[in-house]
Structures are given as C-alpha cells and as structure tokens.
Amino acid sequence: METNVILFSLYDFPTYLKDCITQIKHHSPETNIHLISDKDVKGAEGVNVYHINQFLTTPLLQQDDVRYFQDNPVKEHKELFFSSAVRFLYIEELARKLDLKNIFTFDNDVLIYEDLQDVVKHIPSDKNIAITQALEDELICAMTYFRTPNDLVEIAGDFKSIFRYTEEELNSLLDLNGKHPNEMGIIWLICKKRLIDYYIFPSVPDSNSGFIFDPISYGQYISGLSSQAGGTGEPFIDEKHFIGKQLKSNELSCWFDDSVKAPFAKNKHGKFKLSNLHVHGKNLEKFISY
C-alpha cells in the first residue's frame, strides 16, 4: 500500500524536525516522506525535498494581496498562523503533481508510534478525510489524512480565498464572535459549511478502541508547554479540551513509558498505547523510539 507524509516548514527551520522524520522512518519504513520548505535543505537522506520556489503557489501568493495575519504585531504568531494555513495550498499542489495516494500531514512537533499503513486500514472506507480534534469547533493537524489529491481541493481553495482578509475582517466575515481565526477553527468551519464528511481520529479510549491519537492534550501534559508559550516543562492541562477535562477530573491519565519508548493513556476501559504524540514542549528527543 502506498502511504505518503508531506511535511511543511516555513520561516525558522526547527531542529526537532529531524526527530519527527526519523520517527516516521522507524515506525513506518515503507512510507514516502516529502518535505516542502523555504530553505535549501541538504543531507536529508530518504526524504524528497522541495523548495517553495518550485511551486506555482508561491508566485500566485506573491501576486495576491495577502493580508492574513500580516498585521499581527507578534512575529511568532504572524509566522505560525500564516504557515499553518498556507501549507494546504502547497500540499495540494504537490499531491496533485505526483498523484499521491494516502496522504498524511501533521505538525512538525508530532511523533508517530504506528505504521501509517496500519492507520489507513483503521480509517472507514467511506471517509476520504481524517483528522484529530481537541475542541468542538476546531480541527487540529496532529494527524491528518487525505485519501487522494481531490480531497484537498476544497480546503486548499478556501484557504487561498481567506488570505486577502485581515484577522479582524475574518472575524466579522465568518461570524467568529471574537474567536481567533486560526487554521484549526477555519478547517472546522470549511468542513461544516461544505458538508465535508470527515472521520475524527479517536482520542479518548472506550470499549471499542483500537488506535488512540493525540490532538494536543496528551502532549501538553507529557511534554509541557513550549517555552514560547510560557512552559517550564511541567505538565499542562487545558480544561477547554475534551481530553483536558478528563485529565483534570482524573477520569483519564497519560504518561511516557521509557521502558518501551511509547506514550500511553489509561481510563476505566483499560490502558492504551497512543499512536502519536503532539509534543508541544518541542523536546521531541525525549520521546523518540529509536
């Protein structure tokens, strides 16, 4: 079975991306890894590397009046939220050009602990998009799947349309009621408005659980918050998240088992290995399997 991971890096190139990539090679050795970046990446053995200047998307964005997050006074916010949204245009273009199948993409601070070919087998055959979810009105790219390039078209096209608007304009245009117009909320809104029938990767164990995925909450607890977010390495619980509420109430627990080099979650239904870990603390080297 063909499986592909497309990673995207814009602006500062994260050193921990090598851990993300090596972990993919370790757990999913037959998966093709593609990296799109604005840097001239050298020495990435076993990775297909593409510079953004190779894409038609780049000159199109330069011609358009891109305003999305461009007025944000915080450099890190401006770069993070713009790159998180614009990646879908590049991923769709690459997937279409190479006619890729079974396309995964996730944030660069995510580690996987399963073979992605096995993950594909757990996605219902009538669902062409699968994604993780932390909040009722946000979908997060801790694990995201598209069956074919065609399944990226609506999301990529709608993101291109929103780039001409500022944060304030989007808040009014999309009736966000003051909510931050990040890519997580916008993906959820696109799927809602377009009636896209997507599969939510399960994140809380139940009696029927197979694979369990981390949207972000397990990683925030196990690795702490990033230093940019004020983290000190201590476990963090966001009680707004589905998982965070259960961690806070002790209905759910999670930890990293150094003896088997994998993260786990436990509740009344039993103990389950996590299939990925969204390492918000950016200290991926502490949670690798190799």
Backbone as CSV, one residue per row, in Angstrom:
resi,resn,N_x,N_y,N_z,CA_x,CA_y,CA_z,C_x,C_y,C_z
1,MET,0.838,-1.198,0.000,0.000,0.000,0.000,0.876,1.252,0.000
2,GLU,0.542,2.189,-0.858,1.264,3.460,-0.897,0.820,4.363,0.246
3,THR,1.762,4.881,1.019,1.474,5.908,2.023,2.506,7.023,1.895
4,ASN,2.058,8.244,2.136,2.911,9.416,1.999,2.712,10.358,3.180
5,VAL,3.795,10.950,3.624,3.728,12.041,4.595,4.300,13.285,3.928
6,ILE,3.554,14.381,3.986,4.053,15.658,3.486,4.203,16.601,4.672
7,LEU,5.438,17.007,4.930,5.743,17.959,5.999,6.022,19.315,5.379
8,PHE,5.801,20.369,6.153,5.933,21.728,5.620,6.636,22.599,6.654
9,SER,7.653,23.342,6.197,8.382,24.231,7.100,8.645,25.562,6.412
10,LEU,8.162,26.608,7.051,8.342,27.969,6.530,8.950,28.809,7.649
11,TYR,9.777,29.766,7.303,10.452,30.652,8.263,11.552,29.878,8.990
12,ASP,11.617,29.941,10.308,12.693,29.287,11.054,12.572,27.767,10.920
13,PHE,13.680,27.127,10.549,13.671,25.683,10.351,13.891,24.995,11.698
14,PRO,12.925,24.226,12.189,13.052,23.639,13.532,14.036,22.483,13.576
15,THR,14.926,22.502,14.548,15.912,21.415,14.669,15.236,20.089,15.013
16,TYR,14.091,20.157,15.707,13.414,18.925,16.109,12.726,18.224,14.940
17,LEU,12.682,18.841,13.764,12.052,18.196,12.619,12.766,16.897,12.252
18,LYS,14.072,16.835,12.512,14.821,15.599,12.218,14.304,14.439,13.065
19,ASP,13.873,14.732,14.308,13.322,13.675,15.160,11.967,13.212,14.632
20,CYS,11.160,14.152,14.185,9.865,13.817,13.569,10.071,12.896,12.376
21,ILE,11.038,13.235,11.519,11.295,12.463,10.304,11.871,11.085,10.624
22,THR,12.839,11.039,11.525,13.460,9.759,11.870,12.450,8.821,12.525
23,GLN,11.528,9.379,13.292,10.486,8.568,13.917,9.556,7.949,12.866
24,ILE,9.253,8.719,11.811,8.451,8.177,10.711,9.183,6.999,10.066
25,LYS,10.470,7.184,9.791,11.260,6.111,9.182,11.291,4.869,10.074
26,HIS,11.339,5.080,11.378,11.440,3.972,12.332,10.150,3.152,12.389
27,HIS,9.011,3.834,12.489,7.740,3.131,12.679,7.009,2.827,11.376
28,SER,7.304,3.585,10.327,6.584,3.406,9.064,7.585,3.426,7.911
29,PRO,8.454,2.424,7.848,9.588,2.457,6.921,9.216,2.465,5.447
30,GLU,8.013,2.009,5.094,7.611,1.988,3.688,6.949,3.294,3.249
31,THR,6.766,4.210,4.175,6.103,5.477,3.848,7.058,6.427,3.144
32,ASN,6.576,7.063,2.087,7.356,8.082,1.379,7.244,9.402,2.138
33,ILE,8.387,10.023,2.412,8.405,11.278,3.166,8.763,12.428,2.219
34,HIS,7.936,13.457,2.234,8.138,14.643,1.406,8.239,15.862,2.320
35,LEU,9.198,16.735,2.036,9.374,17.952,2.836,9.378,19.169,1.923
36,ILE,8.475,20.097,2.194,8.402,21.369,1.467,8.923,22.453,2.396
37,SER,9.862,23.268,1.904,10.470,24.284,2.767,10.901,25.497,1.951
38,ASP,11.129,26.592,2.651,11.696,27.778,2.005,13.207,27.833,2.193
39,LYS,13.778,26.736,2.706,15.228,26.643,2.905,15.806,25.614,1.933
40,ASP,17.082,25.761,1.621,17.779,24.770,0.803,18.262,23.653,1.725
41,VAL,17.430,22.648,1.879,17.710,21.558,2.817,18.668,20.560,2.173
42,LYS,19.768,20.298,2.854,20.768,19.359,2.339,20.886,18.163,3.283
43,GLY,21.255,17.024,2.725,21.577,15.857,3.533,20.399,15.163,4.176
44,ALA,19.207,15.388,3.665,18.024,14.729,4.234,17.834,13.382,3.544
45,GLU,18.596,12.401,3.969,18.575,11.087,3.332,17.204,10.434,3.481
46,GLY,16.699,9.899,2.359,15.415,9.227,2.389,14.217,10.148,2.412
47,VAL,14.461,11.436,2.185,13.375,12.423,2.184,13.375,13.148,0.840
48,ASN,12.210,13.262,0.222,12.068,14.030,-1.010,11.860,15.494,-0.637
49,VAL,12.813,16.335,-0.987,12.811,17.736,-0.551,12.437,18.654,-1.712
50,TYR,11.567,19.630,-1.446,11.106,20.574,-2.459,11.188,21.986,-1.887
51,HIS,11.736,22.890,-2.686,11.774,24.305,-2.290,10.482,24.967,-2.749
52,ILE,9.978,25.937,-1.980,8.709,26.569,-2.343,8.776,27.279,-3.694
53,ASN,9.989,27.607,-4.135,10.109,28.263,-5.444,9.808,27.320,-6.608
54,GLN,9.687,26.031,-6.328,9.335,25.055,-7.358,7.815,24.988,-7.578
55,PHE,7.050,25.730,-6.798,5.594,25.605,-6.808,4.932,26.824,-7.446
56,LEU,3.854,26.581,-8.185,3.063,27.660,-8.756,2.386,28.483,-7.669
57,THR,2.165,27.865,-6.511,1.531,28.563,-5.391,2.324,29.790,-4.970
58,THR,3.651,29.722,-4.999,4.475,30.819,-4.492,4.271,32.110,-5.286
59,PRO,4.420,32.132,-6.613,4.176,33.391,-7.334,2.725,33.856,-7.248
60,LEU,1.781,32.930,-7.149,0.375,33.327,-7.022,0.149,34.081,-5.712
61,LEU,0.766,33.597,-4.640,0.639,34.281,-3.357,1.329,35.635,-3.389
62,GLN,2.439,35.725,-4.105,3.159,36.999,-4.204,2.365,38.026,-5.004
63,GLN,1.569,37.554,-5.962,0.758,38.473,-6.768,-0.472,38.960,-6.010
64,ASP,-1.027,38.091,-5.193,-2.236,38.444,-4.460,-1.925,39.396,-3.307
65,ASP,-2.947,40.079,-2.860,-2.823,40.960,-1.711,-3.045,40.130,-0.450
66,VAL,-1.979,39.463,0.020,-2.082,38.588,1.177,-2.086,39.433,2.446
67,ARG,-3.145,39.296,3.225,-3.287,40.098,4.446,-3.484,39.240,5.689
68,TYR,-3.690,37.945,5.506,-3.961,37.040,6.616,-2.804,37.028,7.610
69,PHE,-3.048,37.519,8.806,-2.096,37.599,9.915,-0.873,38.470,9.618
70,GLN,-0.873,39.215,8.524,0.297,40.024,8.187,0.419,41.263,9.073
71,ASP,-0.681,41.689,9.696,-0.642,42.855,10.574,-0.451,42.470,12.035
72,ASN,-0.336,41.172,12.315,-0.175,40.750,13.704,1.175,41.244,14.235
73,PRO,1.183,41.957,15.359,2.427,42.552,15.868,3.410,41.539,16.441
74,VAL,2.943,40.335,16.729,3.827,39.313,17.305,4.394,38.461,16.170
75,LYS,5.694,38.548,15.947,6.340,37.866,14.828,6.037,36.367,14.831
76,GLU,6.134,35.731,15.997,5.923,34.291,16.074,4.490,33.918,15.697
77,HIS,3.515,34.746,16.087,2.115,34.474,15.755,1.875,34.653,14.255
78,LYS,2.416,35.727,13.723,2.267,36.008,12.290,2.791,34.846,11.455
79,GLU,3.982,34.359,11.796,4.598,33.283,11.021,3.917,31.941,11.258
80,LEU,3.573,31.646,12.506,2.959,30.363,12.832,1.611,30.190,12.146
81,PHE,0.736,31.172,12.281,-0.621,31.004,11.784,-0.706,31.124,10.267
82,PHE,0.157,31.953,9.669,0.164,32.017,8.212,0.701,30.719,7.620
83,SER,1.823,30.211,8.140,2.410,28.985,7.583,1.499,27.779,7.823
84,SER,0.800,27.749,8.957,-0.103,26.630,9.255,-1.253,26.569,8.266
85,ALA,-1.663,27.730,7.751,-2.760,27.774,6.784,-2.271,27.569,5.348
86,VAL,-1.166,28.228,4.999,-0.714,28.210,3.601,-0.189,26.831,3.194
87,ARG,0.181,26.008,4.152,0.712,24.679,3.806,-0.263,23.856,2.972
88,PHE,-1.562,24.064,3.175,-2.536,23.243,2.459,-2.500,23.518,0.955
89,LEU,-2.154,24.732,0.560,-2.037,25.036,-0.867,-0.855,24.278,-1.471
90,TYR,0.271,24.265,-0.744,1.462,23.571,-1.230,1.274,22.054,-1.217
91,ILE,0.653,21.551,-0.167,0.430,20.113,-0.070,-0.492,19.637,-1.187
92,GLU,-1.547,20.401,-1.457,-2.464,20.022,-2.538,-1.745,20.038,-3.884
93,GLU,-0.910,21.052,-4.128,-0.206,21.130,-5.412,0.765,19.970,-5.585
94,LEU,1.520,19.631,-4.533,2.467,18.532,-4.631,1.746,17.193,-4.797
95,ALA,0.708,16.990,-4.005,-0.034,15.727,-4.080,-0.628,15.523,-5.464
96,ARG,-1.118,16.608,-6.066,-1.713,16.509,-7.405,-0.626,16.273,-8.458
97,LYS,0.479,16.986,-8.340,1.561,16.838,-9.323,2.113,15.416,-9.333
98,LEU,2.240,14.798,-8.149,2.811,13.455,-8.046,1.747,12.365,-8.014
99,ASP,0.474,12.776,-8.044,-0.658,11.842,-7.979,-0.505,10.899,-6.789
100,LEU,-0.320,11.493,-5.613,-0.099,10.707,-4.402,-1.412,10.121,-3.878
101,LYS,-1.289,9.029,-3.171,-2.428,8.389,-2.510,-2.116,8.245,-1.023
102,ASN,-3.157,8.184,-0.219,-2.996,8.013,1.235,-1.989,9.026,1.780
103,ILE,-2.439,10.259,1.798,-1.577,11.394,2.122,-1.783,11.791,3.584
104,PHE,-0.720,11.735,4.362,-0.742,12.210,5.746,0.020,13.522,5.836
105,THR,-0.440,14.393,6.705,0.341,15.570,7.063,0.077,15.864,8.520
106,PHE,1.076,16.359,9.205,0.906,16.744,10.608,1.962,17.771,10.968
107,ASP,1.749,18.417,12.103,2.672,19.447,12.546,4.057,18.854,12.774
108,ASN,5.076,19.703,12.665,6.456,19.222,12.746,6.866,18.759,14.139
109,ASP,6.057,19.066,15.150,6.370,18.633,16.518,5.564,17.398,16.927
110,VAL,5.183,16.602,15.931,4.441,15.368,16.176,5.350,14.160,15.954
111,LEU,5.257,13.196,16.864,5.936,11.911,16.713,4.884,10.826,16.514
112,ILE,5.162,9.879,15.620,4.222,8.769,15.418,4.769,7.504,16.082
113,TYR,3.853,6.593,16.435,4.236,5.332,17.089,3.555,4.134,16.424
114,GLU,3.043,4.327,15.209,2.402,3.256,14.450,2.873,3.312,13.004
115,ASP,2.771,2.195,12.318,2.982,2.178,10.878,1.770,2.836,10.231
116,LEU,1.982,3.813,9.394,0.868,4.553,8.797,0.032,3.685,7.859
117,GLN,0.611,2.603,7.350,-0.193,1.673,6.557,-1.274,1.024,7.423
118,ASP,-0.960,0.758,8.673,-1.954,0.208,9.596,-3.001,1.257,9.965
119,VAL,-2.572,2.511,10.066,-3.519,3.589,10.370,-4.555,3.705,9.253
120,VAL,-4.106,3.622,8.012,-5.023,3.707,6.867,-6.105,2.634,6.971
121,LYS,-5.729,1.452,7.384,-6.678,0.329,7.477,-7.764,0.581,8.518
122,HIS,-7.488,1.473,9.478,-8.466,1.767,10.527,-9.380,2.933,10.168
123,ILE,-9.123,3.594,9.042,-9.984,4.685,8.598,-11.133,4.089,7.790
124,PRO,-12.371,4.398,8.141,-13.505,3.830,7.394,-13.369,4.087,5.895
125,SER,-13.703,3.102,5.099,-13.516,3.187,3.651,-14.382,4.262,3.000
126,ASP,-15.444,4.678,3.673,-16.311,5.714,3.102,-15.903,7.121,3.524
127,LYS,-14.771,7.241,4.236,-14.255,8.555,4.647,-12.946,8.823,3.916
128,ASN,-12.874,9.972,3.250,-11.674,10.327,2.491,-10.790,11.339,3.205
129,ILE,-11.278,11.877,4.305,-10.514,12.810,5.123,-10.619,12.358,6.570
130,ALA,-9.500,12.394,7.289,-9.495,12.076,8.720,-8.589,13.079,9.425
131,ILE,-8.962,13.450,10.660,-8.214,14.497,11.357,-8.465,14.383,12.851
132,THR,-7.567,14.951,13.645,-7.730,14.956,15.094,-8.495,16.208,15.534
133,GLN,-9.118,16.108,16.703,-9.946,17.201,17.211,-9.729,17.353,18.714
134,ALA,-9.494,18.612,19.155,-9.302,18.891,20.580,-10.469,19.662,21.170
135,LEU,-11.099,20.512,20.345,-12.226,21.335,20.759,-13.404,21.089,19.828
136,GLU,-14.577,21.434,20.292,-15.778,21.194,19.494,-15.733,21.913,18.156
137,ASP,-15.144,23.111,18.127,-15.151,23.915,16.904,-13.750,24.137,16.331
138,GLU,-12.845,23.171,16.553,-11.514,23.238,15.964,-11.042,21.840,15.574
139,LEU,-10.414,21.736,14.410,-9.767,20.506,13.964,-8.272,20.785,13.888
140,ILE,-7.469,19.913,14.439,-6.047,20.193,14.587,-5.206,19.155,13.848
141,CYS,-4.147,19.615,13.224,-3.332,18.748,12.365,-2.240,18.025,13.152
142,ALA,-2.650,17.300,14.179,-1.718,16.412,14.866,-1.641,15.081,14.131
143,MET,-2.702,14.774,13.389,-2.730,13.642,12.460,-3.834,13.955,11.459
144,THR,-3.462,14.112,10.211,-4.418,14.489,9.174,-4.196,13.592,7.970
145,TYR,-5.299,13.164,7.367,-5.227,12.190,6.267,-6.152,12.609,5.134
146,PHE,-5.637,12.491,3.900,-6.429,12.705,2.685,-6.204,11.493,1.779
147,ARG,-7.288,10.903,1.300,-7.155,9.688,0.512,-6.529,9.971,-0.856
148,THR,-6.906,11.077,-1.491,-6.373,11.452,-2.804,-6.188,12.973,-2.864
149,PRO,-5.493,13.488,-3.864,-5.367,14.944,-4.005,-6.707,15.664,-4.118
150,ASN,-7.692,15.015,-4.714,-9.006,15.656,-4.856,-9.623,16.022,-3.512
151,ASP,-9.259,15.284,-2.476,-9.831,15.531,-1.156,-9.225,16.755,-0.475
152,LEU,-8.186,17.319,-1.080,-7.559,18.543,-0.561,-8.103,19.803,-1.215
153,VAL,-8.816,19.660,-2.316,-9.161,20.799,-3.165,-9.973,21.863,-2.428
154,GLU,-11.044,21.465,-1.764,-11.923,22.446,-1.136,-11.225,23.185,0.004
155,ILE,-10.471,22.464,0.818,-9.781,23.096,1.938,-8.699,24.054,1.432
156,ALA,-7.887,23.596,0.471,-6.835,24.455,-0.080,-7.428,25.674,-0.766
157,GLY,-8.490,25.479,-1.542,-9.112,26.600,-2.258,-9.708,27.625,-1.325
158,ASP,-10.354,27.172,-0.267,-10.955,28.115,0.672,-9.896,28.875,1.459
159,PHE,-8.803,28.202,1.801,-7.720,28.922,2.481,-7.146,30.010,1.578
160,LYS,-6.978,29.718,0.294,-6.466,30.734,-0.629,-7.381,31.952,-0.646
161,SER,-8.666,31.722,-0.551,-9.630,32.824,-0.589,-9.548,33.708,0.653
162,ILE,-9.218,33.110,1.804,-9.230,33.904,3.036,-7.964,34.726,3.235
163,PHE,-6.928,34.453,2.432,-5.659,35.161,2.646,-5.747,36.662,2.359
164,ARG,-6.776,37.084,1.650,-6.910,38.513,1.329,-7.508,39.315,2.486
165,TYR,-7.898,38.627,3.570,-8.565,39.310,4.679,-7.678,39.359,5.924
166,THR,-7.849,40.406,6.717,-7.147,40.520,7.984,-7.861,39.686,9.043
167,GLU,-7.233,39.546,10.196,-7.859,38.821,11.303,-9.199,39.453,11.670
168,GLU,-9.209,40.771,11.763,-10.432,41.481,12.147,-11.533,41.291,11.112
169,GLU,-11.164,41.360,9.836,-12.155,41.192,8.773,-12.723,39.769,8.771
170,LEU,-11.854,38.778,9.007,-12.319,37.392,9.028,-13.265,37.150,10.200
171,ASN,-12.977,37.778,11.314,-13.834,37.600,12.475,-15.251,38.048,12.188
172,SER,-15.357,39.152,11.461,-16.680,39.665,11.099,-17.299,38.835,9.971
173,LEU,-16.501,38.537,8.957,-16.990,37.824,7.776,-17.490,36.424,8.118
174,LEU,-16.788,35.754,9.020,-17.106,34.361,9.340,-17.930,34.218,10.620
175,ASP,-18.339,35.355,11.191,-19.155,35.326,12.421,-18.472,34.514,13.516
176,LEU,-17.216,34.857,13.795,-16.448,34.097,14.776,-16.655,34.593,16.207
177,ASN,-17.372,35.680,16.362,-17.683,36.215,17.693,-16.423,36.440,18.541
178,GLY,-15.418,37.011,17.902,-14.192,37.341,18.620,-13.189,36.214,18.735
179,LYS,-13.531,35.027,18.240,-12.620,33.884,18.334,-11.462,34.047,17.359
180,HIS,-10.308,33.622,17.775,-9.098,33.733,16.964,-9.267,32.974,15.647
181,PRO,-9.042,33.635,14.487,-9.253,32.955,13.191,-8.047,32.122,12.755
182,ASN,-7.665,31.161,13.600,-6.527,30.309,13.243,-6.969,29.205,12.288
183,GLU,-5.987,28.469,11.778,-6.300,27.459,10.758,-7.144,26.321,11.323
184,MET,-7.040,26.069,12.622,-7.793,24.968,13.230,-9.296,25.236,13.196
185,GLY,-9.667,26.468,13.560,-11.074,26.840,13.511,-11.585,26.962,12.090
186,ILE,-10.719,27.426,11.192,-11.151,27.618,9.802,-11.351,26.270,9.102
187,ILE,-10.483,25.283,9.381,-10.694,23.949,8.800,-12.042,23.391,9.248
188,TRP,-12.322,23.539,10.534,-13.616,23.053,11.056,-14.772,23.760,10.353
189,LEU,-14.627,25.076,10.153,-15.685,25.857,9.515,-15.859,25.454,8.052
190,ILE,-14.757,25.230,7.341,-14.830,24.789,5.943,-15.590,23.465,5.852
191,CYS,-15.218,22.528,6.707,-15.872,21.212,6.668,-17.360,21.325,7.013
192,LYS,-17.683,22.217,7.943,-19.083,22.407,8.338,-19.892,23.035,7.203
193,LYS,-19.372,24.106,6.630,-20.102,24.832,5.582,-20.224,24.012,4.308
194,ARG,-19.191,23.234,3.992,-19.198,22.442,2.751,-19.761,21.025,2.953
195,LEU,-20.178,20.749,4.176,-20.756,19.435,4.499,-19.783,18.302,4.154
196,ILE,-18.512,18.534,4.469,-17.493,17.512,4.235,-17.609,16.447,5.316
197,ASP,-17.749,15.209,4.887,-17.943,14.093,5.811,-16.576,13.512,6.167
198,TYR,-16.005,13.963,7.267,-14.665,13.542,7.656,-14.731,12.593,8.852
199,TYR,-13.641,11.880,9.068,-13.512,10.947,10.187,-12.639,11.590,11.252
200,ILE,-13.089,11.561,12.501,-12.291,12.081,13.600,-11.488,10.929,14.206
201,PHE,-10.179,11.045,14.163,-9.343,10.030,14.794,-9.685,9.968,16.286
202,PRO,-9.980,8.777,16.823,-10.363,8.678,18.236,-9.223,9.094,19.165
203,SER,-9.561,9.841,20.208,-8.531,10.331,21.124,-8.771,9.934,22.575
204,VAL,-9.990,9.482,22.898,-10.289,9.032,24.258,-10.651,7.555,24.206
205,PRO,-9.954,6.708,24.955,-10.231,5.267,24.901,-11.659,4.935,25.328
206,ASP,-12.272,4.001,24.605,-13.545,3.444,25.026,-13.507,1.935,24.809
207,SER,-14.628,1.280,25.004,-14.643,-0.183,24.935,-14.355,-0.719,23.539
208,ASN,-14.491,0.139,22.520,-14.253,-0.295,21.139,-12.936,0.224,20.574
209,SER,-12.098,0.778,21.430,-10.909,1.475,20.949,-9.912,0.549,20.269
210,GLY,-9.359,1.057,19.178,-8.231,0.430,18.527,-7.052,1.349,18.715
211,PHE,-6.776,2.169,17.703,-5.731,3.165,17.812,-6.289,4.414,18.509
212,ILE,-5.450,5.053,19.355,-5.816,6.283,20.043,-4.807,7.364,19.646
213,PHE,-5.315,8.542,19.307,-4.462,9.610,18.791,-4.479,10.834,19.710
214,ASP,-3.397,11.561,19.667,-3.247,12.771,20.479,-3.466,14.007,19.621
215,PRO,-4.561,14.746,19.842,-4.719,16.025,19.129,-3.671,17.035,19.587
216,ILE,-3.546,17.183,20.919,-2.521,18.038,21.521,-2.447,17.870,23.032
217,SER,-3.550,17.464,23.672,-3.659,17.478,25.130,-2.721,16.499,25.822
218,TYR,-2.585,15.290,25.267,-1.655,14.334,25.873,-0.229,14.890,25.817
219,GLY,0.131,15.452,24.674,1.473,16.014,24.518,1.718,17.192,25.427
220,GLN,0.694,18.023,25.647,0.849,19.152,26.572,1.099,18.661,27.990
221,TYR,0.446,17.567,28.359,0.627,17.041,29.713,1.978,16.334,29.858
222,ILE,2.331,15.525,28.870,3.547,14.717,28.975,4.811,15.557,28.766
223,SER,4.771,16.492,27.802,5.982,17.262,27.477,5.962,18.680,28.028
224,GLY,4.801,19.136,28.526,4.677,20.527,28.953,4.437,21.444,27.767
225,LEU,4.250,22.719,28.062,4.093,23.713,27.009,5.456,24.124,26.464
226,SER,5.454,24.664,25.261,6.691,25.197,24.695,7.135,26.416,25.494
227,SER,8.422,26.706,25.445,8.933,27.885,26.164,8.321,29.163,25.613
228,GLN,8.008,29.177,24.311,7.380,30.352,23.710,5.996,30.609,24.288
229,ALA,5.343,29.530,24.740,4.018,29.661,25.346,4.099,29.791,26.864
230,GLY,5.315,29.977,27.381,5.495,30.150,28.813,5.696,28.862,29.576
231,GLY,5.961,27.766,28.871,6.127,26.480,29.518,7.442,26.355,30.258
232,THR,7.420,25.559,31.315,8.617,25.314,32.120,8.959,23.825,32.170
233,GLY,8.257,23.024,31.382,8.465,21.584,31.411,7.487,20.857,32.304
234,GLU,6.709,21.602,33.067,5.716,20.988,33.941,4.494,20.551,33.133
235,PRO,3.817,19.487,33.561,2.596,19.060,32.856,1.576,20.187,32.786
236,PHE,0.910,20.287,31.653,-0.091,21.343,31.458,-1.412,20.714,31.034
237,ILE,-2.504,21.200,31.589,-3.839,20.723,31.236,-4.673,21.902,30.774
238,ASP,-5.181,21.817,29.554,-6.127,22.816,29.046,-7.526,22.240,29.235
239,GLU,-8.250,22.790,30.198,-9.552,22.240,30.554,-10.626,22.499,29.503
240,LYS,-10.305,23.307,28.491,-11.260,23.502,27.396,-11.271,22.300,26.458
241,HIS,-10.189,21.545,26.435,-10.071,20.391,25.542,-10.869,19.201,26.076
242,PHE,-11.380,18.376,25.161,-12.097,17.166,25.568,-11.227,16.319,26.509
243,ILE,-9.981,16.106,26.106,-9.070,15.281,26.895,-8.684,16.000,28.179
244,GLY,-8.446,17.300,28.090,-8.043,18.064,29.262,-9.041,17.979,30.403
245,LYS,-10.315,18.013,30.078,-11.349,17.909,31.110,-11.243,16.590,31.853
246,GLN,-10.974,15.506,31.108,-10.900,14.192,31.741,-9.591,13.995,32.501
247,LEU,-8.513,14.624,32.019,-7.255,14.587,32.775,-7.418,15.326,34.101
248,LYS,-8.094,16.456,34.065,-8.298,17.269,35.267,-9.143,16.535,36.298
249,SER,-10.154,15.791,35.832,-11.056,15.083,36.745,-10.526,13.704,37.149
250,ASN,-9.338,13.358,36.641,-8.710,12.054,36.912,-9.478,10.875,36.320
251,GLU,-10.370,11.151,35.364,-11.012,10.055,34.631,-10.036,9.425,33.647
252,LEU,-8.981,10.163,33.331,-8.011,9.770,32.317,-6.622,10.133,32.810
253,SER,-5.657,9.283,32.513,-4.262,9.592,32.829,-3.402,9.282,31.613
254,CYS,-2.220,9.859,31.567,-1.302,9.595,30.447,0.133,9.737,30.917
255,TRP,1.026,9.060,30.228,2.434,9.081,30.597,3.258,8.530,29.443
256,PHE,4.577,8.742,29.530,5.506,8.153,28.565,6.274,7.051,29.278
257,ASP,6.227,5.845,28.710,6.902,4.688,29.289,8.287,4.557,28.646
258,ASP,9.322,4.892,29.409,10.681,4.854,28.873,11.137,3.436,28.555
259,SER,10.545,2.437,29.224,10.995,1.061,29.008,10.619,0.542,27.626
260,VAL,9.520,1.036,27.079,9.098,0.619,25.728,9.114,1.795,24.748
261,LYS,9.499,2.961,25.257,9.652,4.172,24.444,8.381,4.508,23.661
262,ALA,7.285,4.619,24.408,5.990,4.940,23.802,5.088,5.606,24.843
263,PRO,4.163,6.471,24.392,3.210,7.108,25.310,1.959,6.249,25.488
264,PHE,1.326,6.388,26.650,0.134,5.605,26.959,-0.932,6.485,27.604
265,ALA,-2.184,6.040,27.467,-3.315,6.646,28.160,-4.082,5.537,28.852
266,LYS,-4.728,5.882,29.969,-5.475,4.881,30.721,-6.747,5.498,31.290
267,ASN,-7.843,4.759,31.186,-9.091,5.122,31.853,-9.810,3.844,32.264
268,LYS,-11.092,3.935,32.536,-11.824,2.763,33.030,-11.888,1.632,32.015
269,HIS,-11.624,1.935,30.751,-11.671,0.915,29.708,-10.349,0.177,29.547
270,GLY,-9.301,0.677,30.207,-8.019,-0.002,30.123,-6.870,0.924,29.773
271,LYS,-5.747,0.324,29.469,-4.527,1.035,29.111,-4.303,0.908,27.612
272,PHE,-3.979,2.026,26.959,-3.843,2.041,25.506,-2.581,2.806,25.100
273,LYS,-1.843,2.254,24.160,-0.712,2.996,23.594,-1.242,4.093,22.677
274,LEU,-0.633,5.267,22.723,-1.001,6.340,21.805,-0.294,6.134,20.470
275,SER,-0.982,6.441,19.393,-0.424,6.254,18.052,0.420,7.436,17.599
276,ASN,0.293,8.543,18.308,1.121,9.710,18.031,1.217,10.526,19.301
277,LEU,2.127,11.485,19.320,2.250,12.410,20.442,2.573,13.787,19.879
278,HIS,1.700,14.752,20.195,1.896,16.128,19.751,2.723,16.835,20.827
279,VAL,4.025,16.909,20.592,4.978,17.329,21.623,5.039,18.856,21.675
280,HIS,4.100,19.437,22.407,4.007,20.889,22.473,5.269,21.513,23.069
281,GLY,5.953,20.771,23.941,7.173,21.288,24.553,8.350,21.373,23.596
282,LYS,8.194,20.841,22.384,9.221,20.848,21.323,10.459,20.024,21.694
283,ASN,10.399,19.292,22.792,11.529,18.465,23.229,11.351,17.037,22.734
284,LEU,11.245,16.892,21.425,10.933,15.603,20.809,11.970,14.525,21.133
285,GLU,13.210,14.934,21.356,14.278,13.960,21.596,14.016,13.116,22.853
286,LYS,13.172,13.599,23.754,12.873,12.849,24.968,11.880,11.715,24.740
287,PHE,11.203,11.719,23.575,10.103,10.788,23.372,10.235,9.957,22.097
288,ILE,11.450,9.882,21.567,11.690,9.087,20.362,11.803,7.613,20.718
289,SER,11.605,6.749,19.725,11.580,5.299,19.949,12.873,4.614,19.546
290,TYR,13.792,5.317,18.935,14.981,4.668,18.384,16.223,5.022,19.212
